[in-house]
Amino acid sequence: MKSMVRALLALTLMPVLTLAACAGSDDHRPGAPGAAAQVGLEDPAKKDIAMQLVSSAENSSLDWKAQYKYIEDIDDGRGYTAGIIGFCSGTGDMLAVVEGYTRARPGNGLARFLPALRSVKGSDSHQGLGQPFADAWARAAVSDPAFRAAQDAERDRLYFTPAVRQAEDDGLGALGQFIYFDAYVMHGSVDSEGSVGFRTMREQAMRTAKPPASGGDEKAYLNAFLDARVDAIGREPSHTDTSRVETAQRVFVADDNFDLDPPLEWKVYGDSYRIDAE
């Protein structure tokens, strides 16, 4: 009789014990309490790392916040290049920055150059801009937080947000998100005269390897994308150096650092850089 009671109790308790075990395993699923959630590039610390990496290639400095005032013509056929990611007078993103700034701060020192910026879009001309414009850009960057905010906003709207969203859709971690972002910054989203856009690179990469969201291997896919980018650089008359890919991003992929965790060591144009872990 006692053995029958014990058997009945065991059968009664089994579902309870089974449910408890399942509940315990739930605590270790992604997003559950105690689980290590993947941190993407929108995390402020990761975004700061991304900007340091971009700045090392664009400005030969990790101090990206010092670049708001930067402006010069680098003779790449795009007119003036300026600001935290190299907005150009010839491509229209510099115009977007000044338009956004003027909406936030009407009558600012750059507003009077809007007609000239609209006129030179699509060319390398300085007509109506010149040194007065360059000086006004630098002054606004130093003195007005609204101008720095306008640069941040256009960086995010045109480059950072669409790059990160596409990378997330492709199942990529912080490293892949940065690789997409850097390609957006340097090449834009679509093909243009003398430039191969991000979308073409991605299409070329996907003919070679599947992204993780489609069941592919992250490392193989990122290398395929970087191959496509190197090929694109070779076809662009304004770009020749591939070190921001081969001795920077490719290094992180080889190290399987898909979360873009510091410490990070890389080279661009032969110069060495390092970001230490905090």
DOLOVEX-373178 format. One record per residue (C-alpha): y, x, z; residue number from 1. Coordinates in Angstrom, 2 decimals. Layout:
N
<node v="Y" u="X" w="Z" num="NUM"/>
...
END
This chain:
278
<node v="0.00" u="0.00" w="0.00" num="1"/>
<node v="2.40" u="2.80" w="0.95" num="2"/>
<node v="1.62" u="4.62" w="-2.29" num="3"/>
<node v="2.39" u="1.44" w="-4.24" num="4"/>
<node v="5.73" u="1.06" w="-2.42" num="5"/>
<node v="6.59" u="4.70" w="-3.14" num="6"/>
<node v="5.74" u="4.17" w="-6.80" num="7"/>
<node v="7.91" u="1.06" w="-6.97" num="8"/>
<node v="10.78" u="2.91" w="-5.27" num="9"/>
<node v="10.45" u="5.78" w="-7.72" num="10"/>
<node v="10.61" u="3.40" w="-10.67" num="11"/>
<node v="13.63" u="1.66" w="-9.12" num="12"/>
<node v="15.52" u="4.90" w="-8.47" num="13"/>
<node v="14.71" u="6.58" w="-11.80" num="14"/>
<node v="17.46" u="4.81" w="-13.81" num="15"/>
<node v="19.97" u="5.61" w="-11.06" num="16"/>
<node v="19.03" u="9.29" w="-11.06" num="17"/>
<node v="19.09" u="9.36" w="-14.85" num="18"/>
<node v="22.56" u="7.81" w="-14.94" num="19"/>
<node v="23.79" u="10.30" w="-12.34" num="20"/>
<node v="22.54" u="13.20" w="-14.45" num="21"/>
<node v="24.31" u="11.81" w="-17.53" num="22"/>
<node v="27.53" u="11.34" w="-15.57" num="23"/>
<node v="27.31" u="14.93" w="-14.41" num="24"/>
<node v="26.92" u="16.19" w="-17.98" num="25"/>
<node v="29.97" u="14.16" w="-19.06" num="26"/>
<node v="32.13" u="16.34" w="-16.82" num="27"/>
<node v="31.50" u="19.27" w="-19.17" num="28"/>
<node v="32.33" u="17.59" w="-22.43" num="29"/>
<node v="35.58" u="18.58" w="-24.20" num="30"/>
<node v="38.49" u="16.76" w="-22.64" num="31"/>
<node v="36.62" u="15.85" w="-19.45" num="32"/>
<node v="37.78" u="17.11" w="-16.03" num="33"/>
<node v="36.74" u="20.73" w="-15.64" num="34"/>
<node v="36.19" u="21.24" w="-19.37" num="35"/>
<node v="37.91" u="24.09" w="-21.20" num="36"/>
<node v="39.98" u="22.31" w="-23.85" num="37"/>
<node v="40.89" u="24.21" w="-27.00" num="38"/>
<node v="44.58" u="25.12" w="-27.05" num="39"/>
<node v="46.26" u="24.78" w="-30.42" num="40"/>
<node v="49.42" u="26.26" w="-31.87" num="41"/>
<node v="51.60" u="23.44" w="-30.53" num="42"/>
<node v="51.10" u="24.84" w="-27.04" num="43"/>
<node v="54.43" u="26.57" w="-26.21" num="44"/>
<node v="52.80" u="29.91" w="-25.40" num="45"/>
<node v="50.75" u="29.88" w="-28.61" num="46"/>
<node v="53.76" u="28.84" w="-30.66" num="47"/>
<node v="55.72" u="31.75" w="-29.23" num="48"/>
<node v="52.91" u="34.11" w="-30.25" num="49"/>
<node v="52.98" u="32.62" w="-33.75" num="50"/>
<node v="56.72" u="33.20" w="-34.01" num="51"/>
<node v="56.35" u="36.80" w="-32.85" num="52"/>
<node v="53.71" u="37.37" w="-35.52" num="53"/>
<node v="55.93" u="35.84" w="-38.21" num="54"/>
<node v="58.92" u="37.87" w="-37.02" num="55"/>
<node v="56.94" u="41.11" w="-37.22" num="56"/>
<node v="56.43" u="40.43" w="-40.93" num="57"/>
<node v="59.80" u="38.86" w="-41.73" num="58"/>
<node v="62.07" u="40.99" w="-39.55" num="59"/>
<node v="60.01" u="43.98" w="-38.32" num="60"/>
<node v="60.57" u="42.82" w="-34.75" num="61"/>
<node v="58.75" u="40.72" w="-32.16" num="62"/>
<node v="62.08" u="39.39" w="-30.87" num="63"/>
<node v="62.13" u="36.28" w="-33.04" num="64"/>
<node v="64.89" u="34.65" w="-31.00" num="65"/>
<node v="67.25" u="37.43" w="-32.07" num="66"/>
<node v="66.78" u="36.37" w="-35.70" num="67"/>
<node v="68.80" u="33.14" w="-35.64" num="68"/>
<node v="71.83" u="35.20" w="-36.72" num="69"/>
<node v="70.00" u="37.27" w="-39.35" num="70"/>
<node v="71.23" u="36.88" w="-42.94" num="71"/>
<node v="71.03" u="39.08" w="-46.04" num="72"/>
<node v="70.04" u="39.07" w="-49.70" num="73"/>
<node v="66.71" u="40.91" w="-49.94" num="74"/>
<node v="66.75" u="40.86" w="-53.77" num="75"/>
<node v="63.74" u="38.57" w="-54.13" num="76"/>
<node v="65.48" u="36.14" w="-56.47" num="77"/>
<node v="66.07" u="33.56" w="-53.75" num="78"/>
<node v="69.66" u="34.34" w="-52.81" num="79"/>
<node v="70.41" u="34.69" w="-49.12" num="80"/>
<node v="67.50" u="34.88" w="-46.67" num="81"/>
<node v="68.41" u="33.99" w="-43.10" num="82"/>
<node v="67.35" u="32.77" w="-39.70" num="83"/>
<node v="64.13" u="32.63" w="-37.73" num="84"/>
<node v="61.73" u="32.20" w="-40.67" num="85"/>
<node v="63.80" u="33.30" w="-43.65" num="86"/>
<node v="65.51" u="30.14" w="-44.88" num="87"/>
<node v="66.77" u="30.76" w="-48.42" num="88"/>
<node v="69.87" u="29.58" w="-50.23" num="89"/>
<node v="67.92" u="29.48" w="-53.48" num="90"/>
<node v="65.04" u="27.30" w="-52.28" num="91"/>
<node v="66.95" u="24.57" w="-50.46" num="92"/>
<node v="65.67" u="25.00" w="-46.93" num="93"/>
<node v="68.87" u="26.80" w="-45.92" num="94"/>
<node v="70.78" u="23.79" w="-47.23" num="95"/>
<node v="68.57" u="21.53" w="-45.09" num="96"/>
<node v="69.41" u="23.60" w="-41.99" num="97"/>
<node v="73.16" u="23.33" w="-42.55" num="98"/>
<node v="72.92" u="19.61" w="-43.34" num="99"/>
<node v="70.99" u="19.01" w="-40.13" num="100"/>
<node v="73.47" u="21.09" w="-38.18" num="101"/>
<node v="76.38" u="19.15" w="-39.64" num="102"/>
<node v="74.82" u="15.83" w="-38.67" num="103"/>
<node v="74.56" u="17.09" w="-35.11" num="104"/>
<node v="77.92" u="18.90" w="-35.09" num="105"/>
<node v="80.35" u="17.49" w="-37.69" num="106"/>
<node v="83.15" u="19.83" w="-38.65" num="107"/>
<node v="81.21" u="22.99" w="-37.75" num="108"/>
<node v="82.06" u="26.32" w="-39.33" num="109"/>
<node v="79.29" u="26.08" w="-41.94" num="110"/>
<node v="79.98" u="22.53" w="-43.14" num="111"/>
<node v="82.57" u="23.67" w="-45.68" num="112"/>
<node v="79.86" u="25.64" w="-47.50" num="113"/>
<node v="77.67" u="22.60" w="-48.16" num="114"/>
<node v="78.96" u="22.04" w="-51.73" num="115"/>
<node v="78.26" u="25.69" w="-52.58" num="116"/>
<node v="74.77" u="25.55" w="-51.03" num="117"/>
<node v="73.97" u="22.50" w="-53.13" num="118"/>
<node v="75.30" u="24.24" w="-56.22" num="119"/>
<node v="73.27" u="27.47" w="-55.82" num="120"/>
<node v="69.97" u="25.75" w="-55.02" num="121"/>
<node v="67.36" u="26.97" w="-57.48" num="122"/>
<node v="69.13" u="30.26" w="-58.17" num="123"/>
<node v="69.95" u="33.60" w="-56.54" num="124"/>
<node v="73.70" u="33.04" w="-56.85" num="125"/>
<node v="76.18" u="33.68" w="-54.03" num="126"/>
<node v="78.87" u="31.63" w="-55.75" num="127"/>
<node v="81.07" u="29.99" w="-53.14" num="128"/>
<node v="79.21" u="31.69" w="-50.29" num="129"/>
<node v="79.59" u="35.48" w="-49.98" num="130"/>
<node v="80.62" u="37.31" w="-46.84" num="131"/>
<node v="82.60" u="34.39" w="-45.36" num="132"/>
<node v="79.41" u="32.32" w="-45.35" num="133"/>
<node v="77.30" u="35.15" w="-43.91" num="134"/>
<node v="79.84" u="35.69" w="-41.13" num="135"/>
<node v="79.98" u="31.96" w="-40.36" num="136"/>
<node v="76.17" u="31.81" w="-40.18" num="137"/>
<node v="76.01" u="34.69" w="-37.70" num="138"/>
<node v="78.83" u="33.27" w="-35.55" num="139"/>
<node v="77.22" u="29.85" w="-35.33" num="140"/>
<node v="73.86" u="31.36" w="-34.38" num="141"/>
<node v="75.40" u="33.29" w="-31.51" num="142"/>
<node v="77.79" u="30.64" w="-30.22" num="143"/>
<node v="76.25" u="27.22" w="-30.82" num="144"/>
<node v="72.90" u="26.00" w="-29.44" num="145"/>
<node v="73.09" u="23.07" w="-31.88" num="146"/>
<node v="72.80" u="25.50" w="-34.80" num="147"/>
<node v="69.79" u="27.21" w="-33.27" num="148"/>
<node v="68.26" u="23.77" w="-32.68" num="149"/>
<node v="68.86" u="22.90" w="-36.34" num="150"/>
<node v="66.90" u="25.98" w="-37.39" num="151"/>
<node v="64.08" u="25.04" w="-35.01" num="152"/>
<node v="64.00" u="21.50" w="-36.36" num="153"/>
<node v="63.74" u="22.53" w="-40.02" num="154"/>
<node v="61.12" u="25.16" w="-39.24" num="155"/>
<node v="59.02" u="22.45" w="-37.62" num="156"/>
<node v="59.68" u="19.73" w="-40.20" num="157"/>
<node v="59.12" u="21.81" w="-43.32" num="158"/>
<node v="56.58" u="24.40" w="-42.20" num="159"/>
<node v="55.11" u="24.36" w="-38.71" num="160"/>
<node v="54.15" u="20.69" w="-38.30" num="161"/>
<node v="52.58" u="20.12" w="-41.75" num="162"/>
<node v="50.69" u="23.43" w="-41.51" num="163"/>
<node v="49.29" u="22.68" w="-38.06" num="164"/>
<node v="48.39" u="19.10" w="-38.99" num="165"/>
<node v="46.46" u="20.25" w="-42.06" num="166"/>
<node v="44.70" u="22.97" w="-40.06" num="167"/>
<node v="43.70" u="20.43" w="-37.41" num="168"/>
<node v="42.35" u="18.13" w="-40.12" num="169"/>
<node v="40.33" u="21.09" w="-41.44" num="170"/>
<node v="38.89" u="21.72" w="-37.97" num="171"/>
<node v="40.64" u="25.05" w="-37.41" num="172"/>
<node v="41.67" u="26.56" w="-34.10" num="173"/>
<node v="44.92" u="28.27" w="-33.19" num="174"/>
<node v="44.26" u="31.27" w="-35.45" num="175"/>
<node v="43.62" u="29.10" w="-38.49" num="176"/>
<node v="46.68" u="27.03" w="-37.65" num="177"/>
<node v="48.77" u="30.20" w="-37.58" num="178"/>
<node v="47.29" u="31.44" w="-40.86" num="179"/>
<node v="48.29" u="28.16" w="-42.51" num="180"/>
<node v="51.77" u="28.29" w="-40.94" num="181"/>
<node v="52.43" u="31.83" w="-42.13" num="182"/>
<node v="51.35" u="30.88" w="-45.64" num="183"/>
<node v="53.72" u="27.90" w="-45.57" num="184"/>
<node v="56.58" u="30.16" w="-44.45" num="185"/>
<node v="56.05" u="32.77" w="-47.16" num="186"/>
<node v="54.92" u="30.62" w="-50.09" num="187"/>
<node v="55.93" u="27.02" w="-49.44" num="188"/>
<node v="53.66" u="24.01" w="-49.72" num="189"/>
<node v="53.47" u="23.70" w="-53.52" num="190"/>
<node v="53.63" u="25.99" w="-56.53" num="191"/>
<node v="57.05" u="26.83" w="-57.91" num="192"/>
<node v="58.35" u="29.27" w="-60.50" num="193"/>
<node v="57.15" u="32.72" w="-59.46" num="194"/>
<node v="55.31" u="31.43" w="-56.39" num="195"/>
<node v="51.83" u="30.13" w="-55.58" num="196"/>
<node v="51.98" u="27.42" w="-52.93" num="197"/>
<node v="49.84" u="26.73" w="-49.89" num="198"/>
<node v="48.03" u="23.78" w="-51.46" num="199"/>
<node v="46.80" u="25.90" w="-54.37" num="200"/>
<node v="45.54" u="28.57" w="-51.95" num="201"/>
<node v="43.68" u="25.98" w="-49.90" num="202"/>
<node v="42.09" u="24.45" w="-52.99" num="203"/>
<node v="40.98" u="27.90" w="-54.15" num="204"/>
<node v="39.52" u="28.71" w="-50.72" num="205"/>
<node v="37.60" u="25.42" w="-50.59" num="206"/>
<node v="35.88" u="26.26" w="-53.86" num="207"/>
<node v="34.38" u="29.26" w="-52.05" num="208"/>
<node v="33.77" u="28.02" w="-48.50" num="209"/>
<node v="33.88" u="24.78" w="-46.55" num="210"/>
<node v="36.26" u="24.39" w="-43.59" num="211"/>
<node v="34.72" u="23.53" w="-40.21" num="212"/>
<node v="35.64" u="19.85" w="-40.53" num="213"/>
<node v="33.32" u="19.70" w="-43.55" num="214"/>
<node v="30.51" u="21.53" w="-41.81" num="215"/>
<node v="31.51" u="25.05" w="-42.84" num="216"/>
<node v="31.78" u="28.28" w="-40.90" num="217"/>
<node v="35.29" u="28.97" w="-39.57" num="218"/>
<node v="35.16" u="32.72" w="-40.16" num="219"/>
<node v="33.86" u="32.39" w="-43.72" num="220"/>
<node v="36.46" u="29.77" w="-44.57" num="221"/>
<node v="39.40" u="31.72" w="-43.12" num="222"/>
<node v="38.35" u="34.82" w="-45.05" num="223"/>
<node v="38.16" u="32.72" w="-48.21" num="224"/>
<node v="41.66" u="31.40" w="-47.55" num="225"/>
<node v="43.00" u="34.91" w="-46.93" num="226"/>
<node v="41.35" u="36.06" w="-50.17" num="227"/>
<node v="43.19" u="33.27" w="-51.96" num="228"/>
<node v="46.44" u="34.30" w="-50.33" num="229"/>
<node v="46.06" u="37.95" w="-51.31" num="230"/>
<node v="45.41" u="36.78" w="-54.86" num="231"/>
<node v="48.57" u="34.64" w="-54.70" num="232"/>
<node v="50.69" u="37.55" w="-53.47" num="233"/>
<node v="49.42" u="39.63" w="-56.38" num="234"/>
<node v="50.68" u="36.98" w="-58.80" num="235"/>
<node v="54.16" u="36.66" w="-57.28" num="236"/>
<node v="56.84" u="39.03" w="-58.63" num="237"/>
<node v="58.83" u="38.81" w="-55.37" num="238"/>
<node v="55.87" u="39.91" w="-53.20" num="239"/>
<node v="53.54" u="42.90" w="-53.38" num="240"/>
<node v="52.66" u="43.96" w="-49.83" num="241"/>
<node v="49.59" u="42.28" w="-48.32" num="242"/>
<node v="49.64" u="43.95" w="-44.90" num="243"/>
<node v="50.58" u="40.75" w="-43.05" num="244"/>
<node v="47.17" u="39.53" w="-44.23" num="245"/>
<node v="44.95" u="42.60" w="-44.40" num="246"/>
<node v="46.07" u="44.52" w="-41.29" num="247"/>
<node v="47.10" u="41.52" w="-39.19" num="248"/>
<node v="45.46" u="38.14" w="-39.81" num="249"/>
<node v="42.26" u="39.61" w="-41.24" num="250"/>
<node v="41.94" u="41.74" w="-38.08" num="251"/>
<node v="42.05" u="38.66" w="-35.84" num="252"/>
<node v="39.43" u="36.92" w="-37.99" num="253"/>
<node v="37.16" u="39.98" w="-37.85" num="254"/>
<node v="37.47" u="39.92" w="-34.06" num="255"/>
<node v="36.43" u="36.23" w="-33.97" num="256"/>
<node v="39.68" u="35.51" w="-32.11" num="257"/>
<node v="39.90" u="31.94" w="-33.35" num="258"/>
<node v="41.96" u="30.87" w="-30.33" num="259"/>
<node v="44.57" u="33.59" w="-31.04" num="260"/>
<node v="44.31" u="34.88" w="-27.50" num="261"/>
<node v="46.18" u="38.03" w="-26.48" num="262"/>
<node v="45.98" u="40.94" w="-26.27" num="263"/>
<node v="46.66" u="41.17" w="-29.99" num="264"/>
<node v="47.13" u="44.36" w="-32.00" num="265"/>
<node v="48.09" u="44.48" w="-35.68" num="266"/>
<node v="50.11" u="46.31" w="-38.31" num="267"/>
<node v="52.63" u="45.11" w="-40.88" num="268"/>
<node v="54.19" u="47.44" w="-43.46" num="269"/>
<node v="52.54" u="50.30" w="-41.56" num="270"/>
<node v="54.30" u="49.48" w="-38.27" num="271"/>
<node v="52.13" u="48.78" w="-35.22" num="272"/>
<node v="52.63" u="45.81" w="-32.89" num="273"/>
<node v="51.00" u="44.50" w="-29.75" num="274"/>
<node v="51.21" u="41.35" w="-27.64" num="275"/>
<node v="49.71" u="41.80" w="-24.19" num="276"/>
<node v="47.92" u="39.15" w="-22.16" num="277"/>
<node v="50.05" u="37.79" w="-19.36" num="278"/>
END
